[in-house]
Amino acid sequence: MAFSKSSKIRRALQHIMGMHIAAESQERWSGPTTQLARYYTYMQAMSPPTVDNAGLGQPLLANGKGDAGAVPTLRRKKKGSKKETYWVDIEQPDVLESAPDLENGSGGRPLLLFRNKKVKRRILYPYRILIFARLIAVILFFIWRLKNNISDMIWLWGMSVAGDVWFGFSWLLNQLPKVNPIKSIPDLGALKKTCDLGEGRSSLPGIDVFVTTADPIDEPILYTMNCILSILAVDYPVDKNACYLSDDAGALVNYEALVETAKFATLWVPFCRKYCIEPRAPESYFELKAQSYICSSLEDFIIDHKYVHRKYDEFKMQIEMLPDTIRERSDTYNNIHINATFMADGTQWPGTWIDPTESHKKGHHASIVQIIVNQPSHIPQRGLPVCAKENVDFSTTDVRLPMLVYVSREKHPSYDHQKKAGAMNVQLRVSALLSNAPFIINFDCDHYINNSQSFRAAVCFMLDPREGENTAFVQFPQRFDNVDPTDRYCNHNRVFFDGTMLALNGLQGPSYLGTGCMFRRIALYGIGSPRRRADGVTTRTNIFGNSTSFLRSMLSPDQEQEMSLKLNEMAISELVDVMACAYEVCTGWGKDVGWIYNIATEDIATGFRAHRQGWCSKFCTIKPDAFRGTAPINLTERLLQIMRWSGGSLELFFSHSNPLFARGWLHPIQRVAYLNMTIYPITSIFIVVYGLCPMMWLLPGEFYIQRPFTRYVLYVIMIILMIHIIGVFEIKWAGITWMDWWRNEQFFMIGATSAYPTAVLYMLVKLVTGKGIQFRITSKQTSADTNDKFADLYVFRWVPLLIPTTLVFAVNVGAIGVALGKVILLNGSWTAVQMRHAILGLIFNIWVMALLYPFALAMLGKRGKRPIILLIVLPLAFITVGVTYCAIQYFLL
């Protein structure tokens, strides 16, 4: 069938979907030779599509040749776009030559499933030389300061020297792990040749997907259900994929929303497969201005798209009405029965009730486990053709859904439930009894799968014949949808994800970052890597608990369970047992087994345990991005999130997992990287002190931290400039922009004067009292104007941790104002040297204010929508302070 369509159909498409088909697509894909093609549609105002919007197969392949079985895609090269100018392939064969002959690969040897790239020498060598040169410059600077210990305040001089030593030390800790960045790229073509058995069968391993939610208010239900839908629709063998939703709230609204999601998934998932759409979270897909699809009939897609979109709108309305529906139903039953919360079938909900009572409130309820969708068979099941009941033809589409399970662990006030880490450990045990997949991926409920090939990409690293069996986890970078275009509060954090994490790929691998990570199940059990342990797995009840079924599942960690029965036909008591509060008492769970407890950053601690047990990890970046989520773009929420992370890092340093002293098989530079991750908040102490130093402008005389002051400032400027020159090279090989780098600098300053010192204070309190940082869910629910997509960005909520930042900003504004006042009062009496010193001091004040620029915009609230207002407010503040200073001096004299 040819794809030359009439103008009538094009107008229908524009009218129904508000889209335009690129004219070139008709010419390229018209003709009798092509029966299946990918169309890309664009809004009229959209710019031409970029390479990043291309098909999924090609960007994932290391050699750039694409998957032989992939459907060709329509692409236009964006003007000015470049290839990877700064990376080059590391030469390696296509197969593992040293391996014995096997069934796959050239000559029967196994294919390599990922490729490595290294930074080109013309970038890497100057980069390393600059790092070494700056190290020498810093050492010479310290020697000069110690030899010229002349200061107007010796105690301040001593503090500044200590601060400079710490800055140099922390910079070295941060820089050393970046000297050998390696980029690893999965090869889906090789994976297909290795695992494709033909006739729709595959030898790909099973994957259990964990999704956690704790509050249906702070974590909106629609976000969670979109996450679930994207998982159910992922491009992976249906019978090898199981999804587990852990609801720590025990809320009926989450359970019934999951049931409704499973119903809508019977339409959404086959629709995704039929047209190969991306992304596969409906909320994100329908919001796109450019929507991709594959079809042989444009009319069919238009009709089906309209129908599915309408059904999704109905689904959203049902989700929104669920709280009222549950209350109305419960009120009806409560006229006859006790004051309880009732399920749709008339039975009492065992979890949290709408009106909580004893044993039915958040933090105190029984275990709940329900299989919403049972494990499917291995045989594809085709849907029905178009009929009166169903308006989408799925007669050629597999309509099976992956296994879907609702889990809510037992809660009791007398037990510490260990928050998210405890919930995931329960999921780990429940999944072992139901599906027991060898690999696990965990998601926060506000994330979704943006690239349906992402599971396959991660599996490439796990199955690779070189390093696969010793790879504990594969970490993907975190990407977000709702960040403002300027990324005011550095939510994307690309310097960390695309720089630091990528650099660690050249060592043992990146740290575990909590979401969007594929883990090997046996590594989560606390068992060392094959190269660091004897063969076999030892199961002991004092370590893993007394569940016989769970211990039996550990003996075959790479063998999935055959779970084809319904839950009520299983040994339910075993599931209830592993979900009980008391199950982990006197066991190794939370320390030697599972996710680690008693620390705010259980992710980093768990990854650290794997690395010191001899495992390695991999960092995987693919295009389009594998996963995307929702970030807290409100400054207060963002800083509270940063405070929890930094506090957890300090907790790790003062725990048995201290990277400086912990035993194990850690690469020396990997140990340095972990040390940097745990002590970086301490830097904030010296930054706050330096930020408050401009208060010396208020003193009538001249006070200098170091003499000769001009040479001291020039040394400082030279050292800072060297950091920026090194940053130029990092920007190039990391593939980030100057704006990303500058936002990172700005938000580090904001965090270093607010969240980090607060975390240090909390850590000191914990060392004295034993009480740690209280976990707080980062709220993604906005109460701002919903007509503005970024309305939350302009909401400024005052909290105590903002006091130091406000004080530092006010001090530097005041310093500039006082300097202006002194110029007026001392006009003509300052020498050239004094004038030069004053200018050098003001450069520091202006630099601090430039770093705190996003904080100043945040304080303006909604007025911060127009940043130019600062050009009016700040000069007025300088003049006001200057005039006030002159007035005070006039009256005092």
N, C-alpha and C positions, 0 to 999 in steps of 0.2 A: 504493500500500500504506500503510495507516495504521500509526502507531507506538504504538498502545495495546497494551502487553504485559502478559502475565499475571504474577501474583506468583511463579509457579514459575520463570519465566525470570529475574526479578529476583533470586530466591534463588540461582539457578545462577550468575549473574554475580558475586554476592557471594562465593560459595563458591570459584569458579574463580580470580577475580582479586582478591578482597579489596576490592571497590569497592562504591560505592552510586551509583545514578543519581539525580540531583536530580529530585524529584517534579515540579517545574515543567516539566522538559524534555518530559515526556509530554504535558502540556496544550498547551504552546506548539507542538510539532511534530506533534501528532496531527491527522489529517484527510486527506482525499484530495488536497488541493491541493499538498502537499509530498512529493516523491519522494526528495529528498536533503537530509539535515539533519546538523548537527554536534552530537554529544552530548558533554557534558563530565561526567566521572565523578569522584567525590570520595570520599576516605576519610571514615568517619563522624566522625572527630575533627577533620577539616579545617574551617577557617573558610570562609565563603562565597567564591566566586571573585571575583577583582578584575578591574578593567578591563584590567590588564596581561595577563590570561589570555585576552583576547578574541581574535578572529580576526586573521589576519595582515594582511589588506588594509587595514582602517580605520586602525590606528595609523600606517601608513606614509604616509598621504595628508595633504597640507598643508591641504586645505579641509575635512577631516573628513567628506566625503560618502561615502567608501568607493568601492570598485571596483564598477562596475556589474555585472561578472560574478562577483563574489565570493559565496560561499555564506554566508547569514546565520549568525551564531553566537550561542550562548546566553551571556548575560552577566548578572552582577549587579553593581550598583555597590557598591563597598566603602563601608561607613559612614564618613563623615568624609573621603572622598576628594575631591579638588578638581581642577578643570581647570587648564590652564596660566594661573594668575592673573597672572603677571608678564611674559608674552610677548604680543605682538600682531603680526598679519600685516603685512608691508610691502606696501603696495598695488602690484600689478603686474597686467598683463593675462594672460589665459590663453594667449595666443599671442604670438609675436614679431612685433609690428606692422611693424617696419622691414624684415622679410625679404621677399623676393619670394615669389609664390605657389608653394607646393609641394603635395605630394599629401596632407599631413596637416594637421590643425588646422582651426580655424574660418576659412572663407574661403580655405582652401588653404594657410594659413601654418602654420609648425611650432609645435607645442605646447611650452610650457615644462614641463620634466620635474622641477623641484623648486621649492619655495617657501621664501622667507626670512622669518624672524621676528626682531623686535628687542625689546629689553627696554622695558617701558612707561616713560614719562617719569617717573612718580611714584617709580620705583625708580632709574632710570638717572641722573637729574639730581642727586638727593641723594648718590648713590654717587660721582659725579665731584666734587661739591663737597667731600665728606669727604676724598677723596684729595688735593685741592688744599690743604685746610685742614691736613691732617697734614703735608704737605710744608712749609708755612709754619712749623708748630710745630717740626718737626725743625730747620729752619734757625735759628730763634730759639733753640732749645736749644743748638746748636753755638756760636752767638754768645755766649750766656750763659756757657757753659763756658770759652770762650777768655778772656772778660773776667774771670772769677773762677777763675783757674788756681791755686787754693789747695788744696794736698793735702799729706798727711803723707809721701807717697812720690811724688816728681815723675815718676819713670820709670813707675810704675804709672798715674799720671794720664795721661801721654802715650800709653801703650798703650790705655787705656780710651777716650780721645778718638779714636784711630785706629780702634778697634773700632766706636765709635758712628758714625763717618763711613762705615765700610764697611757697617754694618747699614742705614744710611739709603740708601746708594747701591744696595745689592742689593735693598732693598725697592722702590725706585723702578723698577729694571729689571724686577722681577716684576709691578709694578702697572700700568705704562704700557700694556702690550699688552691689558689687560682693560677699557679704557675704552669699547670699542664691541663688545660681544659680539653675534654673529649666529648664529641657529640655522637650519640648512638642512634641509629635510624633503623626501625624495623623493616623487614622485607616481607610484605604480605604475599608476594608472588611465590617466594620460596616456601612460606608456610602453607600455601594452598597445595603446592606440589607434594609437600611432606604429609599433610593430614587429610587431603581430599581422597576419599575412597571410591568416589563415583556413585551414581544413582542416588544422590542426595545424602549419602552417608559420610561421616567424618570421624576421625580419630582424635579430634580436639578434646582436651581435658575439660572436666566440669568446673564451673565457677559458681560460687555462692556469693550473692550480693547482699551486703548489710546496709540498711538505711536506718538511721536513728532519729527519733524526734522525742521531745520532752514536754512541749507545751503547745497546744493547738492555737494559742493566741499570739505568743511571741514568734512562733514558727507557723505561718499561715498554712492551712490545710491544702489549699490549692497548689502551693509550692511543692509540698510533699507528694501530692498525687501526680503532679507533672514529672517529678523525679521517678516515681514508680512506673509511669507510662513509658518513659524513655528507656528504662531498663527492660521492660517487657518487649519493647520493639527493637532492641539492639540486634545487629546482624551477627548472630552467633547461634549455633545449633540449639534448637528450642529445648530439647531433652537434656542438654548439658548446662542449662542456666536456671538457677533458682534464686528468688528474691525474698528477703526477710525484712519485714518492717518491725522495728522495735519501738513500741510506744511506752515510754516511761511515765506518761501521764495516766495510762490505763483508762483513757477516755473512750466512751462509746462512739463519739462523733468521729474519731480517727478510724475505728473499726468499720463503721458503716460507710465512711467515705472510701475505704479500701474496697469494700464490696461493690460500691457503685463504680469505682475505677476499674475493677475486673470486668464489669459488664460493658463499660464503654471500650475497654481494651479489645473486646471481640470485634469491634468495628475499626478502632484506630490502628491496631497492630497489623492486620492484613492490608489496610490502606497504605501503611508505610512500606510494607513489603512489595505491594503491587506496583507502586510508583517510585520506590527507592528515594523517598524524600529525606531531606536533612534540614534541620535537626529533627529528632523524633519526640521531642516534648511539645505537645500541641500548642501551649501558650506561646512558646518562643517561635514555633513555625508560623502560626497565623499572624504574628506581629511583624514578620519579615516583609520588607518591601520587595525583595527579590526571592522568589521561591523556586526551588529546583524540583524536577520530577523527571521520570522516564515513562513514556507511554507510546503506544502505537496509534492511539486515537486521541486527538486533542479534545474532541467533543466529550469523550468518556471522562477525561480528567476534569473538565469544567463541571460536569454534572456531579461527579463523585466528590470533588472538592467542596462544592456548595453544600451537598448533603452532609458530609462529615463536619464541616464548619458549623452548620446549624445544630447537629447533634452535640457538638462540643459546647456550644453556648447553652444548650439544655442541661448538659452535664454540670457545667459551672453553676447554673441556677440551683440544681439539686444539691450540690455541695454547700452552697451558701445557705440553703434552707434547712439543712440537716439539724442544726441546734434547735430550731423551732419545732421541727418535725418530731425530734426525740422528746422534747418537753411536752408537746401536745399529746403524744402517745402515752408517755408516762403518767401524765395527769389523768388520762382516761382510765388506765389500769389502777391508779392509786385510789380511785373512787371505790374500788372493791378490795384491793390488797393494801399492803403496807406502803409507806412512802419510799418507793424505790425507783430506780431507772430501768426501763424495760427495753429489750431488744425487739426487733420486728416480729419475731415469732412468739412474743408474749412471755419469754423467760426473763428473769431478772439478770441484769448485767453484773458480773462478778467484780468488775473493776471499780473505778471512781464514779460515784453517782453525781447527778447534777446538783442535788442538795446533799452534800457529803454527810455521812454518818460514820460511826465507828466501824472499822473493817471495810468501809467502802468510800475512802477518801484518798486523795493524792498522797502517796507515801505509806498507805496501809490498805492493801487489797491482795486478793489471791492471784495465783499464776493464771495466765490466759494464753492459750495457743490455739490458733485456728488455721487450717489449710484452706485458703480461699480458692486457689486453683491447684488441683492435684498435678502431680508430675505427669507430663504427657508421654505418649508412647514414642518409639523410635521411628515410626512410620509417618511420613507427612500426610496431613489430612486436608483435602481440598474443600473449599467452601461451596456455597450454592450459587447458581446463576441468578440473574435478576428475577425477582418475583414481586408479588404484591406486598409481601412482608418486609423484604430486604431490598433496598434501592441501590446496592453496590454489588457488582458481579465479582465474586471471589472464586469462581469455578476453576481458575488456574493458579490460585494463590493458597499457600499453606496457612491455615487459620489457627493452628495450635498456639497456645500460650504457655510461657514458662511457668514453673511452679511458683506460687505466691503464698506466703505465710505471714500471718499476724502473730506477733509475740509481745506479751507484756509480763515481765517477770514479777514474782511475788515481792511485795513491799511490806515492811513492818518497822514501826518507829524505833524498835530496840536494836536495829542493825544499821550499820553504815553501808549504803548501797553503792558507794564509789562512783556515782554520777555516770558519765558517758562510758568510761572504761568498764564499769561493772555491767552496763547494758550490753556492750559488745561481747564481753566474755560469756554472758548468757546466750547470746546469738551463736557464739562459737560452739557451745555445747549442744544447743538445740539443732543446729544445722548438721552437726556430726551424726546425730541420730536419724535425721530425715534424708539428707542428700550426701553429706560427707564429701563434697567436692575438694580436690586437692588445692584449689586456689580460691582466694577470697578477695573481694573488692568492697571497700566500705565508702559510703557517701554520707555527707551531711544532707539533711532533708531539703535544703535550699539549692542543691546542685542537681544538674541533669546531664544526660549524655548528649553531647553536641555532635559527636562523630560516631556513627554506628559501627565503625571498624575499630574502635578504641580497645575493646576486649582482645581482639585478634592481635593488635599491635603489642599489647603487654605480654601476651602469650609467647610472642616471638622471642622475648628475652628469657622466659622461663624454660622454653624447650630447646634453646640453642645448644648444640652439641659441645661447645667450648666451655661456657660458664653457666649454662642453664641450671644444672642441679645444685650449684652453690649460690644461686641468686635468691635471696629471701623475699625481696619486694621490688616492685617497679613503681616509681613515683611519677605522677604527671603534675605539671604546673597548674596552679589555680588561676582560673580566668573568670571574669565577672561581666555581667551584662549591664547592670544598672549604674555603672560608674559614670560620672559626668565627663564630658569630652576633655576637659583639662586635667582630670584626675587630681583634683585639688588636694586630697588627703592621702595620695599615694596608695590607693586601694589595690591597683594592679601589681605594685611591688615588683616590677620587672627586674630591677637590679638584683634582687634576691633570687627570684625564680629563674631568670634567664642568664644570670651571671654566676652567683655563688653556687646554686644547685648544679648548674651545668658544669662548673669547674670541678665539683666533687666527683663527677663521673670519671675523672681521670685517676681517682684514688679507689677507695672501697665503694664509693657511690654516695648518692644524696641521702640526707636524713629523711625520716618518715614525717610527713607533714599533716597527717590526720584525716584527709579526705582525698578521694581520687587516687587511691593507691591499691595495687594488686599485691596481696601477700600470699606466700606459700603457707598452707595450713600448718605443716609440721614445724615451721619456724616460729609460728605463734605459740606452739606448745612448749617453746623454750628449749627445743632440741637443737644441738649444734649442727653446723654444715657437714655434709658427707666427708669433706677433706679433713675435718677436725674431730671426727668421732668414729667409733667402731661401728661396724654394721649392726643393724637391728635397733629397735626402739624398746626401751624398758618402761613398762607401765607400773606405777605404784599408787596405791590408794591414798597414801599420805601426801602425795604430790598432786595428783589429778582428781581426787575425789573417789567416792565409792560406787559410782554408777558402772555396773558391769557392761552395759551396752556401750557406754561412752569409751571405756577402756578397750573394748573389742574393736571399736571403730578406729582407734589409734593404731592398731596393729596393721591396718590396711589403709594408710593415709592417702594413697593414690588410687583407691578403688571407691567409686561412688556407690552409695546405697541404692538398691532397687526399691524405690518407694512408690508403689502403684496403688496402695490401699488408702482408703479414706482414714482420717484421723481417728474416728470413733471405732475403727477396727484394729487400731494399733495398741501397743502397751502404753497407754496414756500415763500410767504411773511413772514410767521412766522419764518422760518429758517433764512432768511436774516436779520430779525429783531434782533434775539438773537445773531447774529454774527457781528452786527454793532458796530462801535467804540463808539458811544454815548450810547449804551445800559446800561452800568454800571455806567454812571454819576449819582451822587446823590443816589446811592444804597449801600448795604453792601458788594458787591462783592470785594474780595481782602482783606477784614478785618474780617467780621463776616461770610461771605459765600465764599465757594470755597477755592482755594489755595491762600495763603496770598501774598500780594504785598509789594513792596518797601523794599525787603530784598534779599540778594544774595542766602540765603539758605531757600527758600520758603518751602522746604520739612520738615525740622526740625520745623519751625514755625507752619506749618499746623498740624503736629502731636502733637505738644505741646498744641495747642488749643483744639484738641480732648481729650487729657488726662485731661486737667483742666476742661473740661465739663463733666467729670465723665466716659468717655469711657476707656476701656483697650485695649491692643494690644497683639499680639502673634508673636513670632519669630519661623519660621519654617525652619528646615534644613532637607533635604531628600537626598537620594542617588538613582540614580545619581543626581547631582546638578540640581535644578529646572531651573535656567536661567544662561546663560553665556553671556559675552560681550567682548568688546574690550577696553583695557586700554591704556593710553598714556605712553608708555615705554620710551619715550624721557624725560630726566631729566628736561629740561626747561618746557615742556608742563605739566609734572607732578607737578612741583612746582607752576606753574600758577594756576593749578586746586586746589592745596592745599591752595594757597593764597585766592582764591575766597571762599572756604569753611570756612577757619578760619576768614576771614573778615565778612562773613555772620553770623558766630557765635557771633562775637562781636556786630554786628548790632542788633542781637536778644537781647543781654544783655541790650543795650541802647534803647530798644523799649518798647512799652506797654506790650510786652510779656516777660518781664524780669522775669525769673523763681524765683527770690528771693522774689519779691513783688506781682506777679500776683495772683489774687484770683482764687478760683476754688477748685475742689475736687482732689487735687494732693496728692499722698502718700508722706510723708515727705522725704523718701529716694529717691523717684522718682524726687522730686524737687532738691535734692542734685545732682542727675545725670545730670539733665538739666543745673544746675548751672555750673557744671564741663565742659559741652559741650560748654558753652558760653564764659568762661573766660580763657580757657587753653592757648590761644595765648599770654597772658600777661607774662606767664612764660619765654618767649623768651627774654625779656628785661634782666633778671638776667643771663640767660645762655650766652648771648652775652658778658656781662660784665665779667663773670667768664672766658669765652673763650679768652678774651683779657688780662687777668691778667698776663700771662707769659711775657708780655712786660717788667715787672720788672726785668727780667734777664739782660736787657740792662743797668740797672743802676749799677754803680760800687760797691755800698755797698750791704748789705743784708737787705731786707725789708720783714716783715712778716705780714700777715693779722691778725693772732691771735698767741699769745704766752701763754703757751708753745706750739710751733709749732708741735712737735712730737705727743703730746697728741691730739691736734686738728685734725691732719691728721688721726690718728688711729680711732678717733670718726667718722670721715667722712667715712673712709673705712668700719667700722663696719655697719654704717647705710646703705651704698650702698649695702653691702653684704646681708643684711637682705632683701632688695628689691629683690635681685636675688634668695634668698631662697624661698621667697613668690612666685616668678615667676615660680619656679619649680612646685609648686602645681597647679598654673594656667595652666601651660603647660599640666599637666596631665588631669585635668577635662575638659579643653577646647578642648583637642584632637589635639593640634597643635605641632609643632616641635621646637627644640631649634633654628633652623635656622630662623623660622618664628619670634620667640621672639627676636632674635638678630637683624634681619633686621628691626624690629619695633623700637628697640633702636637706631639703626644707622640713620634711616630716620627721627625719631623725632629730633635728633640732627641737621641733615641737614635742616629740615624744621624750627627748632627753631632759626637758624642763617640766614634764608633767607625769606621764605614765611611768617612766623608768625610775625616777626618784621615789615615787609612791610605792613601786614594787620593792625597791631596796628597803624602804621603811617597813613594809609588811614582812619582809624576810627577817629583819632584825627582831620584829615582834614575835615571829614564829620561833626564832632561835631561843627567845626568852620564855615564851608562854607555851610553845608547842602547837599553837593554832595557826593554820595556814590560810591561804587566800580562799575566800568563799567563791565557789563557782557561780557565775551568772550567765545565763543564756543571752547571747547577743541578739537583741531584738531586730527583726527585719520588717516588722509591721509598722507602717507609717501612719501617723495621725495628722500629717500635713495635708495641704491642698492636693487632691488627687488629680487635678487638671494639669499640674506641673509634674513632669516625670521626675525631676530632680528637686522637688520641693523640700525633701528631707535635708538636702545639702545646706539649706539656709536656716535650719532650726538650730538655735543655740541654747543648750540647756546647761545651766551652771552646776558644776560639781567641784568639791574641794581640790581634786587633783589639778585643776586649772589655775590654782593660786600661784604656784611658782612661775608658770609661763606668763601670766598676767603681770607679775612683779618684774620679771626680766624685761618684758616689752616696755612697761612703763618707765623703768629705770633708763633704758636706752633712749626712749623718746625724751625723757627729762634731761639726759646728758646733752643731747643735741641742742635742746632749748637753753640750757644753762650756758653752753658754749657760745651760743649767739648772744646771750646777755653779757658774758665776759668780754666778747669782742666790742660791744657797745661801750661798756664801762672802761675797758682798758685800751681803748682805741689810741694807737700811737705809742703806747708804753711797752708793748710786747716786742721782744727781739725777734730776729729771723729764726733763731733756733727754737724759741718758744712757739712761734707760729707754726713751724714745721712739726713740732711735737703735737700741737693741738690738731693739726690736719691728720696726722697719722692716727691719733686717738679717735677722731671722728670716723675714719675709714672703718675701724672696728665696730663702732656703733651702727653705722649704715649697713654693714655686712650682717650683723645680728638681726636687724630689722628686716632685711631682705629674706633671711631664712625664716623669720616668723610671719612673713607676708600672708600665708594661708590662714594663720590664726587670727590675724587682724581682720581679714575678710569675714571669718566666722563670727567675730564679735559684733560685726555690723548687722548680722541677721539677714533679713530679706533685702536690706540695702546692699548686701554683698553681691547681689546679682549684677551690679554695675561697679566693677573694681576701680573704675576711674575716680570714684568718690574718695578713695584714699589720698589721691593727689590733692584733694581739697582739705580733708580732715587733718592729715599729718602736718602740713605747713601751718595750719591754724594752731595745732597743738604746740608746735615748736615756738611760734610767735608768742602764744599765751604764756608758756613756761619762761621764755626769755624776758618778757615784760614783767612778769611776776618776780623773777629773780632780780631784775634791775630795781624794781620798787622796794623789795625787801632790803637790798644793799643800800639804797638811798636813805631809807628811814634808819637803818642801823648806823650809818655813818653820820 
